[in-house]
């Protein structure tokens, strides 16, 4: 299974916000850290906000931050929000009736089991785990702590 670019960058946005804990993260800074367009990140942020994984703060000193602690956001939470389809084969699709084996195929059962194992593993890891795996994450992302982005109490 291959995750989409949207999922990849959704994880990166969440990791950035987690590494920048206690402060607002600005989209231009995140875009610069990952060398992608701001527009691309805004498109990815929308489903993350709708799923209550990220919250936005509007205004001149606005930005984004995690909507809940990083250790409470699993990788499965992110994948579930950002991936459109988990169909690993045609027989996972609703229009699979063309195959005469659709109701009794061992391939379908094996792929479903594999997909469930994939989801189970993603559920064991959190955004906090990814950030903790790289103690120098802030340096790698160019995160510095200017006073104007500090969150008010």
C-alpha positions in Angstrom: 0.0 0.0 0.0 1.3 3.4 -0.9 0.2 6.5 1.1 -0.6 9.7 -0.8 1.5 12.8 -0.8 -1.4 14.4 1.2 -1.0 11.9 4.0 2.8 12.3 4.0 2.5 16.0 4.4 -0.3 15.8 6.9 2.0 13.8 9.1 4.7 16.3 8.5 2.5 19.2 9.5 1.5 17.4 12.7 5.1 16.6 13.5 6.1 20.3 13.0 3.3 21.4 15.3 4.3 18.8 17.9 7.9 19.9 17.7 6.8 23.5 18.1 4.7 22.6 21.1 3.3 25.5 23.1 3.6 27.9 20.2 1.6 28.6 17.1 3.1 27.3 13.9 2.7 29.5 10.8 2.0 27.9 7.4 4.8 29.9 5.7 7.3 28.5 8.2 6.0 24.9 7.8 6.1 25.3 4.0 9.6 26.6 4.1 10.7 23.8 6.4 9.5 21.2 3.9 10.0 23.2 0.7 6.4 22.9 -0.5 3.9 25.6 -1.4 1.7 27.2 1.2 -1.4 26.6 -0.9 -0.6 22.9 -0.9 -0.4 22.9 2.9 -3.6 24.9 3.3 -5.4 22.2 1.3 -4.1 19.5 3.6 -4.9 21.5 6.7 -8.6 21.7 6.0 -9.4 18.0 6.6 -7.1 18.0 9.7 -9.0 20.9 11.1 -12.4 19.2 10.3 -11.2 16.1 12.1 -10.1 18.1 15.1 -6.5 17.1 14.8 -5.4 20.7 14.3 -6.9 24.0 15.2 -6.3 27.4 13.6 -6.0 30.8 15.3 -6.8 33.6 13.0 -5.3 37.1 13.0 -2.0 38.8 12.5 -0.2 36.5 15.0 -2.3 33.5 14.1 -1.2 30.1 13.1 -2.0 26.4 13.7 -1.4 24.1 16.5 -2.4 20.6 17.5 -6.0 20.3 18.7 -5.0 17.6 21.3 -1.7 16.3 22.7 0.6 14.7 20.1 0.6 11.4 22.1 -3.2 11.2 21.5 -2.9 11.5 17.7 -2.2 8.1 16.2 -0.8 7.6 12.7 -4.0 5.7 11.9 -6.0 8.8 12.9 -4.2 10.8 10.3 -4.4 8.1 7.6 -8.1 7.7 8.1 -8.6 11.4 7.5 -6.3 11.9 4.6 -6.7 8.7 2.5 -9.6 8.5 0.2 -9.5 4.7 -0.5 -8.0 1.7 1.1 -8.9 -0.6 -1.8 -5.9 -2.8 -2.4 -7.5 -4.6 -5.3 -10.6 -4.2 -7.5 -12.5 -6.6 -5.3 -12.4 -4.1 -2.5 -14.4 -1.7 -4.6 -18.2 -1.5 -4.4 -18.5 -2.5 -8.1 -16.7 -5.7 -7.7 -19.7 -7.7 -8.7 -18.0 -8.4 -12.1 -15.8 -11.1 -10.5 -17.6 -14.4 -10.0 -15.4 -15.1 -7.0 -16.2 -11.9 -5.1 -18.1 -13.6 -2.3 -15.7 -16.6 -1.8 -12.3 -15.4 -2.8 -9.3 -16.1 -0.5 -7.4 -13.1 -2.0 -10.0 -10.7 -0.7 -9.8 -12.1 2.8 -6.0 -12.1 2.8 -5.8 -8.5 1.7 -8.4 -7.4 4.3 -6.4 -9.2 7.0 -3.2 -7.4 5.8 -4.9 -4.1 5.7 -6.2 -4.5 9.2 -2.7 -5.4 10.4 -1.4 -2.3 8.7 -4.1 -0.2 10.5 -3.3 -1.9 13.8 0.4 -1.0 13.6 -0.4 2.6 12.6 -2.6 2.8 15.6 0.2 1.9 17.9 2.3 4.9 16.9 1.6 8.5 17.7 2.8 11.8 16.3 4.7 12.2 19.6 6.5 9.0 18.9 7.7 10.3 15.5 9.0 13.5 17.1 10.6 11.7 20.0 12.5 9.5 17.6 14.4 12.6 16.4 15.6 14.6 19.4 17.0 17.3 17.0 13.7 17.6 15.2 13.5 21.4 15.9 16.9 22.0 14.4 16.1 19.9 11.4 12.9 21.9 10.8 14.5 25.2 11.5 12.2 25.9 14.4 13.3 28.7 16.6 11.3 30.3 19.4 10.8 34.0 18.6 8.7 35.7 21.3 5.9 37.0 19.0 4.7 33.4 18.3 4.4 32.4 21.9 0.9 31.3 23.0 -0.8 33.4 25.6 -1.6 31.5 28.8 
